[in-house]
Amino acid sequence: MTLIKSISGIRGTIGGKAGQGLTPLDIVKFAAAFGTWAQAKSDSKKIVIGRDARISGEMVSGLVANTLISLGLDVVDLGPSTTPTVEIAVPEENAAGGIILTASHNPIQWNALKLLNATGEFISAEDGAEVLSIAEKDKYNFAEVLELGSYRQDDTYFDKHIEKILALPLVDADAIASKNFSVAIDCVNSTGGLIVPKLLEALGVTNIKKFYCEPNGHFPHNPEPLPENITHICNEVEKGRFDLGIVVDPDVDRLALIQEDGTPFGEEYTLVAISDYILSQTPGNTVSNLSSTMALRKVTEKRGGQYSASAVGEVNVVTEMKNTNAIIGGEGNGGIIYPELHYGRDALVGIALFLTYMAKTDLHVSRIRASFPNYHISKNKIELTPHINVDGILEQIQKKYAKEKVNTIDGVKIEFENEWVHLRKSNTEPIIRIYSESDSEATAEYLANKIISDIRDIITTQA
């Protein structure tokens, strides 16, 4: 069993002993801490909650809602929803904050409380530390019986979310409808199955083939939309006559695309392509994290903008986007952040913008992909055990490669002439992630394996 308490929320596997898994006691404890923090930060007594379709979702949601009510807070429950939909709903409701009940791309046994501030954005590191402190010290003050909060369900926010997307100047539903696109979708049996078809229909797409769109929480494959996990829809697109394949993760903040020949577009290139479309219409700056492809920098500079890299994590990307007035940003995991709509990763706005790009250029998806610099990222990880000194490993790697350009704002990133490798501790899993990139797949793999070998040598020395 695993329980990970971080500044962005609490995530763990369902069951086990309190403090070791995501048990009811842990859920109540952290919901109470967040509610207490939110009450102190805002005059509003309202909290918005929503969940993905995980089997544990309804149970977790009930515990969270009633804990917030016991603090005297008024709960607006969107029920089965998406992360970006909840993010939009928080400021619309003038709420003090929000809680999204989802473990995102993690497997079925996981769930999490992802915490939003009053603007509908993920809470900062400072605020997250304060929530953790409240939980650690049990500093809650529950309401007396006549001051208990209220509970209201609201199922209107899917429509509101879609309406906001359709109203964006760079989304052209008429252009999309005129192309009569045929689209296959895989929504991993979560809430994307409810909203993605609804969005496509609103955009004028009538030829939709649905795979795994029943929101029952039984994920048919690993829910992280990586190439090795989406072979089914790739095969279906290859066999059928589809213009595009679309895959989302359980909470619909990550977008993966499939080319018309059944080949993955590449999750790293979701942001690159949509940024290229945005920049072609509105010059400006872009941001992605340190582990994302160099292609975004190339595309941005070609369009006359400036590119900046942030530490990994949505809150860090958003902060850097605000600092640089970026008009588009995100992460190389298929996460699109378009401030014209809201400051959060949103697969839905990504779908609308990409289909508009296709319609405006009249190009096949494979032609769009071929128009960008072709880099290869090798994504690896090493699982950790409790005795491993991770910080010591990163420090030793930094020393070993001190003659190269080294960035330490988030783990250790080593930049060579035409490639890079980035090592960092995961915030959500007990692992070290090792990403490397080069214009040669063989070089990217070699770099990753070299660093993995270095790490194993260091671990052996530590033992």
TIFI-325594 format. One line per 5 residues: for each residue x, y, z of C-alpha. Coordinates in nm, 2 decimals. Layout:
N
X:Y:Z | ...
//
This chain:
463
0.00:0.00:0.00 | 0.12:0.35:-0.08 | 0.03:0.70:0.05 | 0.20:1.00:-0.09 | 0.15:1.34:0.08
0.27:1.63:-0.13 | 0.21:2.00:-0.17 | -0.03:1.93:-0.46 | -0.25:1.69:-0.26 | -0.28:1.34:-0.13
-0.25:1.03:-0.35 | -0.25:0.67:-0.26 | -0.38:0.32:-0.31 | -0.72:0.24:-0.17 | -0.72:0.03:0.15
-0.46:-0.08:0.40 | -0.37:0.08:0.73 | -0.42:0.45:0.80 | -0.12:0.64:0.70 | 0.00:0.37:0.47
-0.28:0.37:0.21 | -0.56:0.60:0.11 | -0.80:0.50:0.38 | -1.12:0.68:0.50 | -0.92:0.82:0.79
-0.66:0.97:0.56 | -0.93:1.10:0.32 | -1.12:1.28:0.61 | -0.80:1.41:0.76 | -0.68:1.58:0.44
-1.02:1.70:0.33 | -1.06:1.86:0.67 | -0.71:2.02:0.64 | -0.79:2.16:0.30 | -1.13:2.29:0.41
-0.98:2.46:0.71 | -0.72:2.62:0.49 | -0.98:2.74:0.24 | -1.20:2.89:0.51 | -0.90:3.10:0.63
-0.81:3.22:0.28 | -1.15:3.33:0.15 | -1.48:3.49:0.26 | -1.66:3.23:0.05 | -1.79:2.92:0.22
-1.83:2.72:-0.10 | -1.61:2.43:-0.22 | -1.65:2.26:-0.56 | -1.58:1.89:-0.59 | -1.58:1.65:-0.88
-1.45:1.30:-0.96 | -1.34:1.08:-1.24 | -1.51:0.74:-1.29 | -1.28:0.53:-1.07 | -1.45:0.25:-0.88
-1.35:0.42:-0.55 | -1.46:0.76:-0.66 | -1.81:0.76:-0.52 | -1.69:0.64:-0.18 | -1.41:0.90:-0.17
-1.64:1.17:-0.28 | -1.89:1.10:-0.01 | -1.63:1.12:0.26 | -1.49:1.44:0.12 | -1.82:1.61:0.08
-1.94:1.53:0.43 | -1.62:1.63:0.59 | -1.64:1.97:0.42 | -2.00:2.00:0.53 | -1.90:1.92:0.89
-1.67:2.22:0.87 | -1.96:2.45:0.79 | -1.87:2.46:0.42 | -2.12:2.45:0.13 | -2.04:2.18:-0.12
-2.11:2.20:-0.49 | -2.07:1.85:-0.63 | -2.02:1.81:-1.01 | -2.03:1.44:-0.97 | -1.85:1.25:-1.25
-1.65:1.53:-1.41 | -1.31:1.62:-1.54 | -1.01:1.80:-1.39 | -1.04:2.10:-1.63 | -1.42:2.12:-1.58
-1.38:2.15:-1.20 | -1.11:2.41:-1.25 | -1.35:2.62:-1.46 | -1.63:2.57:-1.21 | -1.44:2.70:-0.90
-1.42:3.07:-1.01 | -1.77:3.05:-1.18 | -1.91:2.95:-0.84 | -1.71:3.21:-0.66 | -1.59:2.92:-0.44
-1.30:2.92:-0.19 | -1.14:2.63:-0.37 | -1.20:2.29:-0.52 | -1.11:1.93:-0.48 | -1.07:1.69:-0.78
-1.10:1.33:-0.68 | -0.87:1.16:-0.93 | -0.54:0.98:-0.95 | -0.51:1.10:-1.31 | -0.31:0.84:-1.51
-0.24:0.61:-1.22 | -0.39:0.25:-1.23 | -0.73:0.15:-1.09 | -0.62:0.09:-0.73 | -0.52:0.46:-0.69
-0.72:0.77:-0.60 | -0.63:1.12:-0.49 | -0.74:1.46:-0.37 | -0.61:1.72:-0.60 | -0.64:2.07:-0.45
-0.74:2.40:-0.62 | -0.74:2.75:-0.49 | -1.01:3.01:-0.54 | -0.90:3.09:-0.90 | -0.94:2.72:-1.00
-0.56:2.66:-1.02 | -0.36:2.41:-0.83 | -0.25:2.54:-0.49 | 0.11:2.67:-0.46 | 0.39:2.50:-0.28
0.35:2.74:0.01 | -0.02:2.68:0.04 | 0.03:2.31:0.00 | 0.28:2.31:0.29 | 0.02:2.49:0.50
-0.24:2.23:0.43 | 0.00:1.95:0.52 | 0.08:2.14:0.85 | -0.28:2.17:0.94 | -0.33:1.79:0.88
-0.02:1.70:1.08 | -0.13:1.91:1.38 | -0.50:1.83:1.35 | -0.59:2.20:1.36 | -0.95:2.17:1.26
-1.26:2.33:1.41 | -1.57:2.15:1.31 | -1.91:2.33:1.30 | -2.19:2.29:1.55 | -2.51:2.13:1.43
-2.69:2.45:1.33 | -2.39:2.57:1.14 | -2.33:2.27:0.92 | -2.27:2.34:0.55 | -2.50:2.25:0.26
-2.48:2.01:-0.03 | -2.58:2.07:-0.39 | -2.53:1.86:-0.70 | -2.47:2.04:-1.03 | -2.45:1.86:-1.36
-2.45:2.17:-1.59 | -2.08:2.23:-1.61 | -2.00:2.00:-1.90 | -2.23:2.22:-2.11 | -2.07:2.53:-1.97
-1.72:2.40:-2.04 | -1.81:2.33:-2.40 | -1.98:2.66:-2.45 | -1.66:2.84:-2.33 | -1.45:2.64:-2.57
-1.68:2.71:-2.86 | -1.66:3.08:-2.78 | -1.28:3.10:-2.82 | -1.18:3.31:-3.13 | -0.93:3.04:-3.24
-1.18:2.76:-3.23 | -1.38:2.74:-3.56 | -1.66:2.48:-3.53 | -1.79:2.58:-3.88 | -1.46:2.50:-4.04
-1.44:2.17:-3.85 | -1.80:2.07:-3.95 | -1.73:2.15:-4.32 | -1.45:1.88:-4.33 | -1.68:1.60:-4.22
-1.40:1.45:-4.01 | -1.41:1.09:-3.90 | -1.27:1.05:-3.55 | -1.21:0.75:-3.32 | -1.19:0.80:-2.95
-1.06:0.61:-2.65 | -1.18:0.74:-2.31 | -1.05:0.46:-2.10 | -1.40:0.40:-1.94 | -1.38:0.72:-1.74
-1.55:1.06:-1.76 | -1.40:1.15:-2.10 | -1.66:0.90:-2.23 | -1.93:1.15:-2.12 | -1.78:1.48:-2.24
-1.55:1.40:-2.54 | -1.84:1.28:-2.77 | -2.05:1.58:-2.65 | -1.77:1.82:-2.74 | -1.71:1.66:-3.08
-2.08:1.68:-3.17 | -2.08:2.05:-3.07 | -1.78:2.10:-3.30 | -1.98:1.95:-3.59 | -1.81:1.61:-3.59
-2.07:1.35:-3.66 | -1.86:1.05:-3.76 | -1.74:0.93:-3.41 | -1.63:0.58:-3.33 | -1.63:0.52:-2.95
-1.40:0.29:-2.78 | -1.41:0.24:-2.40 | -1.65:0.53:-2.34 | -1.85:0.36:-2.06 | -1.77:0.56:-1.74
-1.76:0.25:-1.51 | -1.40:0.29:-1.39 | -1.28:-0.04:-1.53 | -0.98:0.07:-1.73 | -0.93:-0.16:-2.03
-0.56:-0.09:-2.04 | -0.30:0.11:-1.84 | -0.47:0.45:-1.83 | -0.16:0.65:-1.90 | -0.19:0.75:-2.27
0.16:0.63:-2.38 | 0.22:0.45:-2.71 | 0.26:0.11:-2.55 | -0.08:0.15:-2.38 | -0.29:0.26:-2.67
-0.22:-0.01:-2.92 | -0.59:-0.10:-2.95 | -0.71:0.23:-3.09 | -0.40:0.26:-3.31 | -0.49:-0.07:-3.47
-0.85:0.04:-3.51 | -0.75:0.36:-3.68 | -0.50:0.18:-3.90 | -0.78:-0.07:-4.01 | -1.05:0.20:-4.05
-1.09:0.52:-4.24 | -1.04:0.78:-3.97 | -0.89:1.12:-4.00 | -0.78:1.13:-3.64 | -0.77:0.92:-3.32
-0.81:1.08:-2.98 | -0.71:0.93:-2.64 | -0.76:1.10:-2.30 | -0.66:0.99:-1.95 | -0.92:0.92:-1.67
-0.95:1.29:-1.57 | -0.92:1.43:-1.92 | -0.63:1.67:-1.87 | -0.39:1.48:-2.10 | -0.44:1.44:-2.48
-0.28:1.19:-2.71 | -0.34:1.19:-3.08 | -0.33:0.91:-3.34 | -0.24:0.98:-3.71 | -0.46:0.86:-3.99
-0.23:0.56:-4.05 | -0.26:0.44:-3.69 | 0.07:0.58:-3.58 | 0.09:0.77:-3.25 | 0.14:1.15:-3.31
0.35:1.15:-3.00 | 0.23:1.30:-2.67 | 0.53:1.54:-2.67 | 0.40:1.68:-3.00 | 0.04:1.75:-2.89
0.16:2.08:-2.73 | 0.40:2.15:-3.02 | 0.13:2.13:-3.28 | -0.13:2.32:-3.09 | 0.12:2.59:-3.00
0.22:2.62:-3.37 | -0.14:2.69:-3.46 | -0.19:2.94:-3.18 | 0.14:3.12:-3.27 | 0.05:3.13:-3.64
-0.26:3.33:-3.54 | -0.13:3.53:-3.24 | 0.24:3.59:-3.19 | 0.36:3.54:-2.83 | 0.56:3.33:-2.59
0.55:2.97:-2.48 | 0.64:2.76:-2.18 | 0.69:2.39:-2.11 | 0.87:2.20:-1.84 | 1.23:2.09:-1.83
1.14:1.73:-1.94 | 0.95:1.84:-2.25 | 1.08:1.83:-2.61 | 1.31:2.09:-2.76 | 1.07:2.11:-3.06
0.86:2.36:-2.88 | 1.15:2.60:-2.85 | 1.22:2.56:-3.22 | 0.86:2.62:-3.32 | 0.83:2.92:-3.09
1.14:3.09:-3.21 | 1.05:3.02:-3.57 | 0.72:3.21:-3.51 | 0.91:3.50:-3.35 | 0.83:3.42:-2.98
1.04:3.34:-2.68 | 1.04:3.00:-2.51 | 1.09:2.94:-2.14 | 1.13:2.62:-1.94 | 0.99:2.56:-1.59
1.02:2.30:-1.32 | 0.80:1.99:-1.38 | 0.45:2.03:-1.25 | 0.15:2.22:-1.37 | 0.17:2.48:-1.10
0.53:2.56:-1.20 | 0.44:2.58:-1.57 | 0.15:2.82:-1.49 | 0.37:3.04:-1.27 | 0.63:3.07:-1.55
0.35:3.13:-1.81 | 0.23:3.42:-1.60 | 0.59:3.55:-1.55 | 0.65:3.55:-1.93 | 0.30:3.64:-2.05
0.29:3.31:-2.24 | -0.01:3.26:-2.46 | 0.02:2.88:-2.47 | 0.20:2.63:-2.26 | 0.19:2.29:-2.10
0.38:1.97:-2.05 | 0.51:1.71:-2.28 | 0.27:1.45:-2.14 | -0.01:1.58:-2.37 | -0.11:1.86:-2.13
-0.23:2.18:-2.30 | -0.27:2.50:-2.09 | -0.45:2.78:-2.29 | -0.49:3.09:-2.07 | -0.76:3.23:-2.30
-0.98:2.96:-2.14 | -0.82:2.89:-1.81 | -0.48:2.82:-1.64 | -0.51:2.44:-1.63 | -0.42:2.14:-1.85
-0.73:2.07:-2.06 | -0.75:1.79:-2.32 | -1.09:1.93:-2.44 | -0.96:2.26:-2.55 | -0.67:2.08:-2.71
-0.91:1.87:-2.92 | -1.10:2.18:-3.04 | -0.78:2.37:-3.13 | -0.62:2.07:-3.30 | -0.93:2.00:-3.51
-0.94:2.37:-3.61 | -0.58:2.35:-3.71 | -0.65:2.04:-3.93 | -0.95:2.22:-4.08 | -0.77:2.54:-4.15
-0.46:2.38:-4.30 | -0.64:2.10:-4.49 | -0.36:1.87:-4.40 | -0.36:1.51:-4.29 | -0.24:1.46:-3.93
0.07:1.28:-4.05 | 0.16:1.59:-4.27 | 0.12:1.82:-3.97 | 0.35:1.59:-3.76 | 0.61:1.59:-4.04
0.62:1.97:-4.04 | 0.79:1.98:-3.70 | 1.15:1.90:-3.60 | 1.18:1.53:-3.53 | 1.32:1.46:-3.19
1.31:1.14:-2.99 | 1.26:1.13:-2.62 | 1.34:0.82:-2.41 | 1.13:0.80:-2.10 | 1.26:0.57:-1.82
1.23:0.53:-1.45 | 1.40:0.35:-1.16 | 1.18:0.23:-0.87 | 1.30:0.34:-0.53 | 1.34:0.15:-0.20
1.33:0.32:0.13 | 1.71:0.30:0.20 | 1.81:0.48:-0.12 | 1.94:0.83:-0.08 | 1.79:1.00:-0.38
1.92:1.34:-0.31 | 2.27:1.19:-0.28 | 2.23:1.02:-0.62 | 2.13:1.35:-0.79 | 2.42:1.53:-0.62
2.67:1.26:-0.75 | 2.53:1.28:-1.10 | 2.56:1.66:-1.09 | 2.93:1.63:-0.99 | 3.00:1.37:-1.25
2.87:1.59:-1.53 | 2.99:1.92:-1.39 | 3.17:2.01:-1.72 | 2.84:2.02:-1.91 | 2.56:2.27:-1.88
2.37:2.16:-1.57 | 2.03:2.29:-1.45 | 1.92:2.21:-1.09 | 1.59:2.40:-1.05 | 1.41:2.06:-1.06
1.63:1.76:-1.01 | 1.93:1.76:-1.25 | 1.91:1.84:-1.62 | 2.23:1.79:-1.82 | 2.24:1.97:-2.16
2.48:1.86:-2.42 | 2.53:2.01:-2.76 | 2.22:1.86:-2.94 | 2.06:1.65:-2.66 | 1.98:1.65:-2.30
1.90:1.42:-2.01 | 1.68:1.51:-1.71 | 1.66:1.32:-1.37 | 1.41:1.40:-1.11 | 1.21:1.25:-0.82
0.85:1.19:-0.91 | 0.59:1.38:-0.70 | 0.33:1.11:-0.74 | 0.52:0.78:-0.74 | 0.82:0.63:-0.55
1.05:0.65:-0.86 | 1.33:0.85:-1.02 | 1.23:0.96:-1.38 | 1.50:0.97:-1.64 | 1.41:1.15:-1.96
1.66:1.20:-2.25 | 1.62:1.36:-2.59 | 1.81:1.37:-2.92 | 1.74:1.40:-3.29 | 1.86:1.03:-3.30
1.65:0.77:-3.12 | 1.97:0.56:-3.07 | 2.15:0.85:-2.90 | 1.85:0.92:-2.67 | 1.84:0.56:-2.56
2.22:0.55:-2.52 | 2.21:0.86:-2.30 | 1.93:0.72:-2.08 | 2.10:0.39:-2.04 | 2.43:0.56:-1.96
2.27:0.76:-1.68 | 2.08:0.45:-1.55 | 2.41:0.27:-1.53 | 2.56:0.57:-1.35 | 2.27:0.56:-1.10
2.31:0.19:-1.04 | 2.68:0.23:-0.97 | 2.60:0.50:-0.72 | 2.33:0.29:-0.55 | 2.58:0.00:-0.52
2.83:0.24:-0.36 | 2.56:0.36:-0.11 | 2.46:0.01:-0.01
//
